[in-house]
Structure formats: C-alpha cells, structure tokens
Amino acid sequence: PIAKFVVGKPGLIGGAVLLFLLVTGANVFNLQYEFNSVKNFPKDLPSRVAFEIVEDQFNKGDLAQSTVLVTGQNLSQ
C-alpha cells in the first residue's frame, strides 16, 4: 500500500522529501565547530569537571601520548 501511494504521487512525495531536506539542512548555519568535544557537555557534568581538573594538572599531550614513525627512501646517495 505504501509503495503504491509513492508510485502514484511522485511529485507529492518528492516535494515532501525536498522540504524535509531543506528544513534539516538549514540547521548547518547553527553549527559551531569545536575541536574539544568535552566543552560541549553541560558545565556541571561530573565527567566534564573531572576532565577539566586533569587538563589543568597535566601538559597538553601528556594524557594521550602517541608515537609517529615515518619511513621512506634515502634519495641523497
């Protein structure tokens, strides 16, 4: 029954889908990019409070250290 309705009224369905996409896509103007995702949590959330305490006590990069290994050919022979 649903497929028959969709096939029978493609303009109506297409318009409804387009309207839905436009309404949901308009939210892109409200986005605020933040690289620290913890800052998006409520200020009184215990895990955010704890993270901010740890952030104050340690240098950046001390908590999640990583090693980068770069290899390649030596072209200066």
Residue, then its C-alpha position, 0 to 999 in steps of 0.5 A: p500500500i505504501a509503495k503504491f501511494v509513492v508510485g502514484k504521487p511522485g511529485l507529492i512525495g518528492g516535494a515532501v522529501l525536498l522540504f524535509l531536506l531543506v528544513t534539516g539542512a538549514n540547521v548547518f548555519n547553527l553549527q559551531y565547530e569545536f575541536n574539544s568535544v568535552k566543552n560541549f557537555p553541560k558545565d556541571l557534568p561530573s565527567r566534564v569537571a573531572f576532565e577539566i581538573v586533569e587538563d589543568q594538572f597535566n601538559k597538553g599531550d601528556l594524557a594521550q601520548s602517541t608515537v609517529l614513525v615515518t619511513g621512506q627512501n634515502l634519495s641523497q646517495 
